[in-house]
């Protein structure tokens, strides 16, 4: 299951998420099994995030950083 605090931060919006990621780059993001169906994740920094079983169907991932994500 996804880390509820991290998931709540991402749901606040990509800009806030990316700001948080910039200042917490050592934190491994656990977004496993999260529901991102249809989410606007453009430009989101999801690098090294655990996304196993996350629903990314119809999500907009244009320019999202998925480097090292699983």
DSSP file (Angstrom, degrees, kcal/mol; ACC not computed):
  #  RESIDUE AA STRUCTURE BP1 BP2  ACC     N-H-->O    O-->H-N    N-H-->O    O-->H-N    TCO  KAPPA ALPHA  PHI   PSI    X-CA   Y-CA   Z-CA
    1    1 A X              0   0    0      0, 0.0    31,-0.3     0, 0.0    32,-0.2   0.000 360.0 360.0 360.0 149.3    0.0    0.0    0.0
    2    2 A X        -     0   0    0     30,-0.8     2,-0.6    29,-0.2    29,-0.2  -0.280 360.0 -98.7 -67.5 151.5    1.1    3.5   -0.7
    3    3 A X     >  -     0   0    0     27,-3.1     4,-2.6     1,-0.2     5,-0.2  -0.633  33.4-146.7 -68.8 118.3    2.5    5.8    2.0
    4    4 A X  H  > S+     0   0    0     -2,-0.6     4,-2.2     1,-0.2    -1,-0.2   0.838  94.3  51.2 -64.2 -34.9   -0.6    7.8    2.9
    5    5 A X  H  > S+     0   0    0      2,-0.2     4,-1.9     1,-0.2    -1,-0.2   0.912 113.0  45.3 -68.0 -42.1    1.4   11.0    3.7
    6    6 A X  H  > S+     0   0    0      2,-0.2     4,-2.2     1,-0.2    -2,-0.2   0.907 112.8  50.6 -67.7 -41.1    3.2   10.9    0.4
    7    7 A X  H  X S+     0   0    0     -4,-2.6     4,-2.1     1,-0.2    -2,-0.2   0.906 109.5  51.0 -62.6 -42.5    0.0   10.2   -1.5
    8    8 A X  H  X S+     0   0    0     -4,-2.2     4,-0.6    -5,-0.2    -1,-0.2   0.888 109.0  52.1 -62.4 -39.2   -1.8   13.1    0.2
    9    9 A X  H >< S+     0   0    0     -4,-1.9     3,-1.0     1,-0.2     4,-0.3   0.924 109.8  48.2 -63.1 -44.9    1.1   15.4   -0.8
   10   10 A X  H >< S+     0   0    0     -4,-2.2     3,-1.6     1,-0.3    -1,-0.2   0.866 105.7  58.3 -64.8 -35.8    0.9   14.3   -4.4
   11   11 A X  H 3< S+     0   0    0     -4,-2.1    -1,-0.3     1,-0.3    -2,-0.2   0.641  92.5  69.6 -70.1 -13.0   -2.9   14.9   -4.4
   12   12 A X  T << S-     0   0    0     -3,-1.0    -1,-0.3    -4,-0.6    -2,-0.2   0.652 121.8 -80.7 -74.6 -15.9   -2.2   18.5   -3.4
   13   13 A X    <>  -     0   0    0     -3,-1.6     4,-2.4    -4,-0.3    -1,-0.3  -0.367  34.7 -89.1 127.6 154.4   -0.8   19.0   -6.9
   14   14 A X  H  > S+     0   0    0     26,-0.3     4,-3.2     1,-0.2     5,-0.2   0.860 119.7  56.8 -63.4 -38.5    2.3   18.4   -9.0
   15   15 A X  H  > S+     0   0    0      2,-0.2     4,-1.9     1,-0.2    -1,-0.2   0.936 111.9  41.2 -61.9 -46.3    3.8   21.8   -8.1
   16   16 A X  H  > S+     0   0    0      2,-0.2     4,-2.6     1,-0.2    -1,-0.2   0.903 115.2  52.7 -66.8 -40.6    3.7   21.1   -4.3
   17   17 A X  H  X S+     0   0    0     -4,-2.4     4,-2.9     1,-0.2    -2,-0.2   0.949 109.7  47.2 -58.9 -50.3    4.8   17.5   -4.9
   18   18 A X  H  X S+     0   0    0     -4,-3.2     4,-2.2     1,-0.2    -1,-0.2   0.859 111.3  51.8 -63.1 -35.5    7.8   18.5   -6.9
   19   19 A X  H  X S+     0   0    0     -4,-1.9     4,-1.4    -5,-0.2    -1,-0.2   0.932 111.9  46.5 -63.8 -45.5    8.7   21.2   -4.3
   20   20 A X  H  X S+     0   0    0     -4,-2.6     4,-0.7     1,-0.2     3,-0.2   0.919 112.3  50.4 -62.1 -44.0    8.5   18.5   -1.6
   21   21 A X  H >< S+     0   0    0     -4,-2.9     3,-0.8     1,-0.2    -1,-0.2   0.888 105.7  56.7 -61.8 -39.8   10.6   16.1   -3.7
   22   22 A X  H 3< S+     0   0    0     -4,-2.2     3,-0.5     1,-0.3    -1,-0.2   0.868 114.5  38.3 -60.1 -36.6   13.2   18.7   -4.3
   23   23 A X  H 3< S+     0   0    0     -4,-1.4    -1,-0.3    -3,-0.2    -2,-0.2   0.437 124.0  40.9 -95.4  -0.6   13.7   19.1   -0.5
   24   24 A X    X<  +     0   0    0     -3,-0.8     3,-1.7    -4,-0.7    -1,-0.2  -0.224  67.4 142.9-136.8  43.7   13.3   15.4    0.3
   25   25 A X  T 3   +     0   0    0     -3,-0.5    -3,-0.1     1,-0.3    -2,-0.1   0.711  68.2  59.7 -64.7 -21.4   15.2   13.8   -2.5
   26   26 A X  T 3  S+     0   0    0     -3,-0.1     2,-0.3     2,-0.1    -1,-0.3   0.621  83.3 100.9 -81.6 -12.0   16.6   11.0   -0.3
   27   27 A X  S <  S-     0   0    0     -3,-1.7     2,-0.6    -6,-0.2    -3,-0.1  -0.581  72.6-134.1 -77.6 130.2   13.1    9.8    0.6
   28   28 A X        -     0   0    0     -2,-0.3     2,-0.6    21,-0.1    21,-0.1  -0.749  22.9-134.3 -81.6 123.4   12.0    6.7   -1.3
   29   29 A X        -     0   0    0     -2,-0.6    21,-3.3    18,-0.3     2,-0.8  -0.699  14.5-160.1 -86.6 122.8    8.4    7.4   -2.5
   30   30 A X  B     +a   50   0A   0     -2,-0.6   -27,-3.1    19,-0.2   -23,-0.2  -0.855  30.6 149.5-105.5  99.4    6.0    4.5   -1.9
   31   31 A X    >   +     0   0    0     19,-2.2     3,-1.6    -2,-0.8   -29,-0.2  -0.018  22.3 155.7-116.8  26.4    3.1    4.9   -4.2
   32   32 A X  T 3   +     0   0    0    -31,-0.3   -30,-0.8     1,-0.3    21,-0.2  -0.287  69.6   0.3 -60.0 135.8    2.3    1.2   -4.6
   33   33 A X  T 3  S+     0   0    0     19,-1.9    -1,-0.3     1,-0.2    21,-0.2   0.618  92.1 151.6  62.9  16.4   -1.3    0.3   -5.5
   34   34 A X    <   -     0   0    0     -3,-1.6    21,-2.6    18,-0.2     2,-0.8  -0.451  48.6-121.3 -75.2 152.1   -2.3    4.0   -5.5
   35   35 A X  B     +b   55   0B   0     19,-0.2    21,-0.1     1,-0.1    19,-0.1  -0.843  43.5 156.4 -98.8 105.8   -5.2    5.0   -7.8
   36   36 A X    >   +     0   0    0     19,-2.4     3,-2.5    -2,-0.8    -1,-0.1   0.007  17.3 158.9-112.5  24.7   -4.1    7.6  -10.3
   37   37 A X  T 3  S-     0   0    0      1,-0.3    21,-0.2    22,-0.1    19,-0.1  -0.300  77.5  -7.2 -54.4 120.7   -6.7    6.8  -12.9
   38   38 A X  T 3  S+     0   0    0     19,-2.4    -1,-0.3     1,-0.2    21,-0.2   0.555  97.4 156.0  71.0   9.0   -7.1    9.9  -15.1
   39   39 A X    <   -     0   0    0     -3,-2.5    21,-2.9    18,-0.3     2,-1.0  -0.333  48.4-124.3 -70.5 148.1   -4.7   12.0  -12.9
   40   40 A X  B     +c   60   0C   0     19,-0.2   -26,-0.3     1,-0.1    21,-0.1  -0.809  44.8 156.0 -91.1  98.4   -2.8   15.0  -14.2
   41   41 A X    >   +     0   0    0     19,-1.9     3,-2.3    -2,-1.0    -1,-0.1   0.045  14.0 154.0-112.4  22.6    0.7   14.0  -13.4
   42   42 A X  T 3  S+     0   0    0      1,-0.3    21,-0.2    22,-0.1    19,-0.1  -0.318  75.3   1.0 -56.2 132.3    2.4   16.2  -16.1
   43   43 A X  T 3  S+     0   0    0     19,-1.7    -1,-0.3     1,-0.2    21,-0.2   0.495  92.3 154.8  66.6   9.5    5.9   17.1  -15.0
   44   44 A X    <   -     0   0    0     -3,-2.3    21,-2.6    18,-0.2     2,-1.2  -0.424  47.1-128.2 -66.9 137.9    5.7   15.1  -11.7
   45   45 A X  B     +d   65   0D   0    -31,-0.2    21,-0.1    19,-0.2    -1,-0.1  -0.756  45.6 154.0 -87.2  97.3    9.0   14.0  -10.3
   46   46 A X    >   +     0   0    0     19,-2.0     3,-1.9    -2,-1.2    -1,-0.2   0.045  18.8 151.3-109.6  22.2    8.3   10.3   -9.7
   47   47 A X  T 3  S+     0   0    0      1,-0.3   -18,-0.3    22,-0.1    21,-0.2  -0.298  72.9   0.3 -60.4 137.2   11.9    9.2  -10.0
   48   48 A X  T 3  S+     0   0    0     19,-1.9    -1,-0.3     1,-0.2   -19,-0.2   0.579  96.2 150.2  61.4  13.4   12.8    6.1   -8.0
   49   49 A X    <   -     0   0    0     -3,-1.9    21,-2.1    18,-0.2     2,-0.8  -0.472  52.4-122.3 -76.3 145.8    9.1    5.8   -6.8
   50   50 A X  B     +a   30   0A   0    -21,-3.3   -19,-2.2    19,-0.2    19,-0.1  -0.811  42.0 161.7 -85.6 111.0    7.6    2.5   -6.1
   51   51 A X    >   +     0   0    0     -2,-0.8     3,-2.5   -21,-0.1   -18,-0.2   0.172  12.3 151.3-117.8  14.2    4.6    2.3   -8.4
   52   52 A X  T 3  S-     0   0    0      1,-0.3   -19,-1.9   -20,-0.1   -18,-0.2  -0.258  78.5  -1.3 -53.9 128.0    4.0   -1.5   -8.4
   53   53 A X  T 3  S+     0   0    0      1,-0.2    -1,-0.3   -21,-0.2     2,-0.2   0.550  93.8 147.3  65.4  11.5    0.3   -2.2   -9.0
   54   54 A X    <   -     0   0    0     -3,-2.5     2,-0.9   -21,-0.2    -1,-0.2  -0.550  52.3-123.8 -72.2 141.8   -0.5    1.6   -9.1
   55   55 A X  B     +b   35   0B   0    -21,-2.6   -19,-2.4    -2,-0.2    -1,-0.1  -0.791  41.3 162.1 -90.4 105.3   -3.4    2.3  -11.5
   56   56 A X    >   +     0   0    0     -2,-0.9     3,-2.0   -21,-0.1    -1,-0.1   0.122  21.4 146.5-106.9  17.0   -2.0    4.8  -14.0
   57   57 A X  T 3  S-     0   0    0      1,-0.3   -19,-2.4   -20,-0.1   -18,-0.3  -0.334  77.5  -3.8 -58.9 131.6   -4.7    4.2  -16.6
   58   58 A X  T 3  S+     0   0    0      1,-0.2    -1,-0.3   -21,-0.2     2,-0.2   0.564  96.9 146.3  61.5  11.0   -5.6    7.4  -18.5
   59   59 A X    <   -     0   0    0     -3,-2.0     2,-0.9   -21,-0.2    -1,-0.2  -0.525  53.5-123.8 -75.3 145.3   -3.2    9.4  -16.4
   60   60 A X  B     +c   40   0C   0    -21,-2.9   -19,-1.9    -2,-0.2    -1,-0.1  -0.816  39.1 164.9 -92.4 107.0   -1.4   12.2  -18.1
   61   61 A X    >   +     0   0    0     -2,-0.9     3,-2.3   -21,-0.1    -1,-0.1   0.112  15.7 149.7-109.6  18.2    2.4   11.5  -17.6
   62   62 A X  T 3  S-     0   0    0      1,-0.3   -19,-1.7   -20,-0.1   -18,-0.2  -0.336  79.3  -3.0 -58.4 129.1    3.7   13.9  -20.2
   63   63 A X  T 3  S+     0   0    0      1,-0.2    -1,-0.3   -21,-0.2     2,-0.2   0.572  95.4 148.6  64.7  12.2    7.2   15.1  -19.1
   64   64 A X    <   -     0   0    0     -3,-2.3     2,-0.9   -21,-0.2    -1,-0.2  -0.518  51.9-122.3 -72.4 145.2    6.9   13.2  -15.8
   65   65 A X  B     +d   45   0D   0    -21,-2.6   -19,-2.0    -2,-0.2    -1,-0.1  -0.806  42.8 160.0 -91.5 106.7   10.2   12.0  -14.5
   66   66 A X    >   +     0   0    0     -2,-0.9     3,-2.2   -21,-0.1    -1,-0.1   0.168  18.9 146.7-110.0  14.8    9.9    8.2  -14.1
   67   67 A X  T 3  S-     0   0    0      1,-0.3   -19,-1.9   -20,-0.1   -18,-0.2  -0.329  78.5  -0.6 -57.7 121.8   13.7    7.5  -14.1
   68   68 A X  T 3  S+     0   0    0      1,-0.3    -1,-0.3   -21,-0.2     2,-0.1   0.440  97.2 139.5  79.4  -0.8   14.3    4.6  -11.8
   69   69 A X    <         0   0    0     -3,-2.2    -1,-0.3   -21,-0.1   -19,-0.2  -0.431 360.0 360.0 -73.5 150.3   10.6    4.1  -10.9
   70   70 A X              0   0    0    -21,-2.1   -20,-0.2    -2,-0.1    -1,-0.1   0.358 360.0 360.0-122.4 360.0    9.3    0.5  -10.8
